[in-house]
Amino acid sequence: MIPTLPQDRVSGYLRAMGTALDRLGPNEDFVPLTESLAVLHALSPGLSGPLLAPAELSPVGMPAFAWISRLYSEQVLALKTEPSGDTPQADIDRALALDPELGARVAGRRNLHRFLRDQSLLPSRRVFGALKRRKPVLELRLYFDHVDALGRWVRVVADLREAPRAGLSGGLSRSHRVGPASLDRNGQVVLESGVLDLFMRHAAVPLDALHAQLTEAFGELTRLSRSAVGPFWFPSIALPPGIPADLGQGLALHLSTECIALDIAASSSQDPMHPKAETGPGDMERYVGRRVACSSSLVDPYSEWSQVLGTRLEILAI
């Protein structure tokens, strides 16, 4: 059974998660901060009223996909309708007088649709590319964003390098293509339709296995990372086995990352949940890290947990 939050706790939950996320300030290896905060704001009863209820949670304390999927459905409707078609305030007032619950839903839908027309939300899944370097070797960067099975918000970043090939004159020529990714004449990265399916099929496999699949499809990878927003622990969430119980006595949002790359000097882990880091495939080394924004009362327990396991966990108080 999916756990749900009482309606009077939803706004506080979303506000706490948003504050922690903003405090952590995730970089480009993570899903975009503005899109993530927009999701939290849209889910809040302060904007959408009871329209998106019930507030269902994933096992790791993140908004469950069932909850967020209702938001995505409303986004589709909002983008298909013109602002002139929004319910007039007079009609909302009459609905509130006749049936307060129905009126609140109508008002919530109008307010939410107005917000969604102007804001970009973190999508359930997407893949896109960007030009990293054109010369002397073409290098592209691919981004794969998705909500995983645990409700975490995950971004995979893959740096691709075009392999040189022999030209007609015996020199090296470039095709402006790296496997199913290519660069068009406007400098935009174009991906073949199967790229999203490739990432979706291997989204949850170990990073080395994902590296093998992407190498087969694209050729040389110089860097591959997978970074997640979540879990979000608080007293109602069961902690994983082996985690000190006192870490569940307050609020804590985790940001984790695993990266394998040619330019990492030596493999290391600063993540107490995964304190050992093996070397990466081929000539790559591995970095594993974790950052936490937590209640001030948890700063010392988190610090002690990290020190016992020989890691340097970055801890920020909220």
Residue, then its C-alpha position, 0 to 999 in steps of 0.5 A: m500500500i502506498p503511504t499517503l500524507p494527511q492533507d494538512r501536512v502536505s504543504g509543510y512536507l513540500r516546503a521542507m523538501g523545497t528548502a532542502l533542495d534549494r539549500l543543496g543547490p544541485n549542479e548540472d549533473f543533477v536534474p534542473l533546480t528550477e524545474s524541480l522546485a516548480v514540481l513541488h510548488a505545483l503539487s502544493p495545496g496552496l496552488s492546486g488545492p485538493l485537485l492532485a490529492p491524495a499526496e502519495l509517497s514513495p518508499v524513500g519519502m519522495p513524491a510517488f509517481a502516482w501523485i506526480s502523474r496527476l500533475y503531468s496529466e493536468q500539464v497536458l490539459a493546460l497546454k491544450t487550452e487557452p487562458s480565455g477558457d479558464t473558469p471565470q471567478a464568478d463561476i468559482d464563487r458560485a461553485l464554492a457556495l453550492d459545493p465547497e469541495l467541488g469549488a476548491r477543485v475548480a479553483g485549484r485547476r484554474n490556478l494550476h493551469r495558469f502556473l503550468r502555462d508559464q513554468s517548465l516542470l521536471p518531466s517523467r523522462r527525457v533525453f537531449g544532447a548538447l555540443k561540448r566541443r567541436k574541434p579538434v575532436l567532436e565531443l557531445r554531452l547527453y542528458f537523460d532525466h527520469v523519475d526512477a522506480l523509487g521516486r528519486w529524480v535522476r539524471v544520467v550524463a554521458d560525454l561522447r567523443e567522435a572517433p577519427r576516421a581515415g579521409l580520402s587523402g590519407g588524413l583524418s575526416r569528421s562525420h559530425r556523428v557519434g553513433p545515433a547522435s549527430l550535430d546538425r548545421n545549426g550546431q544542435v544535437v540530433l538524437e535518433s528515436g531509439v536513444l530514449d528507449l536505450f536509456m530507459r532499458h538500462a536506467a537501473v543497471p550498475l553504472d559499469a553495465l550502462h557504460a558498456q551499453l552506451t559504448e556499444a551504441f555510441g563508441e568512446l565515452t570519456r565520462l558517465s555519471r548518474s546523480a539522484v535527488g532523494p531519498f527524503w527521510f523523515p520520521s514516517i519513513a523506514l530507513p534502510p537496514g544498517i542505517p543508524a536509527d537516529l538519522g530518521q528523527g528529523l528531515a534529511l534530503h539526500l543528493s548522491t552521485e556516481c561518476i566514472a571518467l578518464d580525468i578522475a585521478a584515483s577512485s574514491s568514495q565520500d558516500p557512507m552508504h557506499p563507502k568503497a569505490e572500485t576502479g571504473p572500466g578500462d582506464m576510468e576511475r570512479y567517484v562516489g559522493r553524497r550531500v545531505a541537507c538536514s534538520s540542525s539536530l541531525v548534523d552531529p549524528y550524520s557527521e558521526w556516521s560519516q566519520v565512522l565509515g571513513t567518508r567526508l559527507e557534506i552536511l548542510a543544516i536547514 
